Structure formats: C-alpha cells, structure tokens
Amino acid sequence: MLARILPTAVLAAATALSYPAMGANLKVGVISSLSGPVSALGVPYEKGIRAAHAEHPVIAGHQVDLIVLDDASDPTTAARNARKLAAEDKVDVLIGTSGVPGAMAIAGVARDLKVPLISPTPLSLPGKENDWTVSVSQPFCLMVSAVVDRMKVSGVKTVAFIGFSDALGDIAYDCLVQSARDKGIEVVANERYARGDMSVAGQILKIVAKRPDAVFAGNSGTPGALPYLELAKRNYQGRIYGTHGLINADFVRVAGSAIEGLEVPSGPVLVAEQLPKDNPIRAVSMDFRAAYEKTNGSAPVDAFSAYTYDAYLVLADAAKRATGEPGTEAYRQSLKEAILSTHDVVGTHGIYNFSSNSRYGSDQRAVVVVRMEKGHWKLAQ
C-alpha cells in the first residue's frame, strides 16, 4: 500500500521495504524513555517504531531485528544503553531518545563509536559532533517561529517565557527570543522549573505581575501542564502558547480546561485529515495511522509516535543505497553516507532531505499550528 501512495521520488524506498530477506539481518537499536518523567513522549516513540517494524519487517533485502531499551528518562542511562547496543549488540543504526538531554548523550556515543543515529528529538550539536546524527524532528526554531507568527497576527506585543531548566528549556527560550525580536515582540520574563517539580506557583506569580499579552511555555509531556494549570488558577486572561512537545494524550488529560485556546506548532500528521487531498504528507500520515492501529489496537492520539515511524522510513530509504553487509564497520559508514543523501522522502511530519550541511531534514512543509478546542487539537485558522 505504501508504494501506491508515495510519489516517484520516494517510490524506490517503499519498494525496498518489500524485498525478500537476503543476507545478514539489519539490527536497529532503539532507546526510548518508557519510564520516568519523559515517558509521556517515550511510550509513543516505542509504539511508533513497533508499528513501522510490524508493517515492514524486511527492508532492502534484510530482515530487521529491533532491540528496544528503556533509558528511564535519564541521559546517563541513555548513553549507557547506546554503548551497549553499539558495542555488544553490534547494531547498525540507533534511533532515540525521548528528551533533548538524552538525545545529546546518545549523539556523543554515536560519534565515538561510529554508528548512525536518527533522532526523533530535536537537538543542537556543534561541528563534528553532528557527524553521525540526523533528526527527523523539525528544527526547534522553525516550530517556534510559526507560533511567533501567530502571536504577531494576534496583536501580541509582550510575551513571558517559562520552561524546563535543562537543554530543552534553553533551546526553546533562545528560539523564542530570536523569533520575537524579528517580529518586534518583547520577551519580558524567563522563568524555569525542573521536570520533576510539583509546583510553579512562584514563577507564575512573577509572570502575572508583569502583565504580558501572552505566555509561552518551553516544556513537554505531562510536566508541561504545570504552568497552564497555575495560570488558570490565577485567572490569567492573556493568550497561551507552547511547543510541539505538548501534543500527547496525557498532557491533555492532566491540563484539562486550563489549556482551552492553547496554540502550539505541530507536524502535519496531527491534522492529516484536514490537509488538502493532494498533499503527499496526508497520504503517508493516513497509512501511518492504519499501521499504528493495527499494531497497537487503537488509533494514535499524539504526534510523537509518528517521529519514530518517519525515522524507520528514512532508514528504509537509506538501506537500499548502503553497500556491504550489516554488522560491519563498512556498512555503518555506508549507511551513514546514504542517510546523508536522503532526498524527498515523504513522511508523516514532513518531506525529508539531508546532507552533510543539513542534519535536520524538514522545511516549512513540516509545520502547522494547532489550537486546543474542547479537548481536541484543531488546525488553527
């Protein structure tokens, strides 16, 4: 079915998925946060990769062995898992993990042990540290800028920031400052909290005292609900915005009515049925939904499971161009080079193009803004 809907530019990738198994098995090491504070993202990541593997257990003539490890939302454990997968299990590629700190830790291992990493999480690494890593997640600043555009249209002149006190919060804040400056919007606060904190009352009191037109939260998952719950308790009447890290069922359940009207960026998959019928992302997204439901017994209610599904599609496309036998250093090197030559692979979150100078594969086609309306995400108009 996949080959029927993909455009010609990526038809070969779909065809590679259906070849009979020949030669050595291709080992895929997956690291995800199946427990701990990032599990609201990590569990969907695992479900997405298992759906992709169940749908396409053979790619480019190789049976795929999927090895999944839990990092318990801990970057140190993520790095240790990556070393085990690379050094002991001899995986040919890594996919993971669910949080920015953990993903950066894995990227370091991928570089040291020379194993390609396809990250479903946005991360920022300088120079040669990027050598073995690409990301199917949209660049964070691309997503934030789409939200800032909505702020500008809505007449927002001042915005306060509250986010995690870690790498994710830093990236979100830096992107907000850059985009807001370009649009003439002033950032009037920079409040932080830890993922495991139980209250942000003090931070929100400081924000409310500044009377901003809007509040932007740089956080993710279930812990991302805290600022919105506290803003609602303080009867804050301004506009509320956030990142794509909030698009999961647990966040919506915990935040409840406090996030009515919240606007966040998303990949197109979340509102696939609302996209034009000639949009190629719509077709792949609908196939993803069918594969997910077949594997997991219910339809996806998040945007995260689709990132690992896309990572698998990128791997499938690259594997058909890689040379040598899986399990060897030569194959890993060839697979890395093949991933970096990815061209117009249609996924659920975008149309991917990688190169040695571009480790993010997404462009403007990978972003929409959605609005929370009565417990459901709707395409913002």
Secondary structure as GFF3:
##gff-version 3
##sequence-region A 1 381
A	DSSP	alpha_helix	2	5	.	.	.	ID=ss1
A	DSSP	alpha_helix	8	16	.	.	.	ID=ss2
A	DSSP	beta_strand	26	32	.	.	.	ID=ss3
A	DSSP	alpha_helix	39	55	.	.	.	ID=ss4
A	DSSP	beta_strand	58	59	.	.	.	ID=ss5
A	DSSP	beta_strand	62	70	.	.	.	ID=ss6
A	DSSP	alpha_helix	75	87	.	.	.	ID=ss7
A	DSSP	beta_strand	93	96	.	.	.	ID=ss8
A	DSSP	alpha_helix	100	113	.	.	.	ID=ss9
A	DSSP	beta_strand	117	119	.	.	.	ID=ss10
A	DSSP	three_ten_helix	127	130	.	.	.	ID=ss11
A	DSSP	beta_strand	133	135	.	.	.	ID=ss12
A	DSSP	alpha_helix	140	153	.	.	.	ID=ss13
A	DSSP	beta_strand	158	164	.	.	.	ID=ss14
A	DSSP	alpha_helix	167	182	.	.	.	ID=ss15
A	DSSP	beta_strand	186	193	.	.	.	ID=ss16
A	DSSP	alpha_helix	201	209	.	.	.	ID=ss17
A	DSSP	beta_strand	214	218	.	.	.	ID=ss18
A	DSSP	three_ten_helix	222	224	.	.	.	ID=ss19
A	DSSP	alpha_helix	225	233	.	.	.	ID=ss20
A	DSSP	beta_strand	239	242	.	.	.	ID=ss21
A	DSSP	three_ten_helix	244	246	.	.	.	ID=ss22
A	DSSP	alpha_helix	249	255	.	.	.	ID=ss23
A	DSSP	three_ten_helix	256	259	.	.	.	ID=ss24
A	DSSP	beta_strand	263	266	.	.	.	ID=ss25
A	DSSP	three_ten_helix	268	274	.	.	.	ID=ss26
A	DSSP	alpha_helix	280	296	.	.	.	ID=ss27
A	DSSP	alpha_helix	305	319	.	.	.	ID=ss28
A	DSSP	alpha_helix	329	339	.	.	.	ID=ss29
A	DSSP	beta_strand	345	346	.	.	.	ID=ss30
A	DSSP	beta_strand	351	352	.	.	.	ID=ss31
A	DSSP	three_ten_helix	364	366	.	.	.	ID=ss32
A	DSSP	beta_strand	368	373	.	.	.	ID=ss33
A	DSSP	beta_strand	376	379	.	.	.	ID=ss34
###
